[in-house]
Amino acid sequence: MGIIAWILLGLIAGALAKWIMPGPDPGGWIVTILIGIVGAVIGGFVGGALGLGGVDGFNIGSILIAVLGALILLFIYRKLA
């Protein structure tokens, strides 16, 4: 995927994760994009380990995996902060 696709995927995944798990989260839209991108990496790792696949393009499956990873990231952030 190109950089623009990663940014769009990060924005969508980060926004959905913040919407699903509301609460005291850091930053604005740039941090939301970063949460989504890091969430996609985490989700790809977890999805690959569980045999679900990874983030392999801009599609519904990749968005769901990225949202799952972003939710994990937000959960960890809230436990440590």
C-alpha positions as CSV (number, residue, x, y, z in Angstrom):
1,M,0.0,0.0,0.0
2,G,1.1,3.5,-0.6
3,I,1.6,6.2,2.0
4,I,-1.7,7.9,1.2
5,A,-3.6,4.6,1.6
6,W,-1.9,4.0,5.0
7,I,-2.9,7.5,6.1
8,L,-6.5,7.0,5.0
9,L,-6.6,3.6,6.6
10,G,-5.1,5.0,9.8
11,L,-7.7,7.8,9.9
12,I,-10.6,5.5,9.4
13,A,-9.3,2.8,11.8
14,G,-8.3,5.4,14.5
15,A,-11.6,7.2,14.3
16,L,-13.6,4.0,14.5
17,A,-11.6,2.8,17.4
18,K,-12.1,6.1,19.3
19,W,-15.8,5.9,18.5
20,I,-16.1,2.3,19.7
21,M,-14.0,3.0,22.9
22,P,-14.8,6.6,23.9
23,G,-12.8,8.1,26.7
24,P,-9.8,10.3,27.5
25,D,-7.6,9.8,24.4
26,P,-4.7,11.8,23.3
27,G,-4.5,14.4,20.5
28,G,-6.5,15.4,17.5
29,W,-6.8,14.1,14.0
30,I,-3.0,13.5,13.5
31,V,-2.8,11.4,16.6
32,T,-5.9,9.6,15.4
33,I,-4.2,8.7,12.2
34,L,-1.1,7.5,14.1
35,I,-3.3,5.4,16.4
36,G,-4.9,3.8,13.3
37,I,-1.5,3.2,11.5
38,V,0.1,1.7,14.6
39,G,-3.2,-0.2,15.2
40,A,-2.9,-1.6,11.7
41,V,0.6,-2.9,12.4
42,I,-0.5,-4.4,15.8
43,G,-3.7,-5.9,14.2
44,G,-1.7,-7.3,11.3
45,F,0.7,-9.0,13.7
46,V,-2.2,-10.4,15.9
47,G,-4.3,-11.4,12.9
48,G,-1.3,-13.2,11.3
49,A,-0.6,-15.0,14.6
50,L,-4.2,-16.1,14.8
51,G,-4.4,-17.1,11.2
52,L,-6.9,-14.3,10.2
53,G,-4.5,-12.6,7.8
54,G,-3.0,-9.2,7.9
55,V,-3.5,-5.8,6.5
56,D,-2.9,-6.4,2.8
57,G,-4.7,-3.5,1.1
58,F,-7.4,-1.0,1.5
59,N,-10.4,-3.2,2.0
60,I,-13.0,-4.1,4.7
61,G,-11.0,-6.9,6.2
62,S,-7.9,-4.7,6.5
63,I,-10.0,-1.9,8.1
64,L,-11.5,-4.4,10.6
65,I,-8.0,-5.8,11.5
66,A,-6.7,-2.2,11.9
67,V,-9.6,-1.2,14.1
68,L,-8.9,-4.3,16.3
69,G,-5.3,-3.3,16.6
70,A,-6.2,0.3,17.4
71,L,-8.6,-0.9,20.1
72,I,-5.8,-3.0,21.6
73,L,-3.5,0.1,21.5
74,L,-6.1,2.3,23.2
75,F,-6.7,-0.3,25.8
76,I,-3.0,-0.5,26.6
77,Y,-2.6,3.3,26.6
78,R,-5.5,3.6,29.1
79,K,-4.0,1.0,31.4
80,L,-0.6,2.6,31.4
81,A,-1.7,6.3,31.6
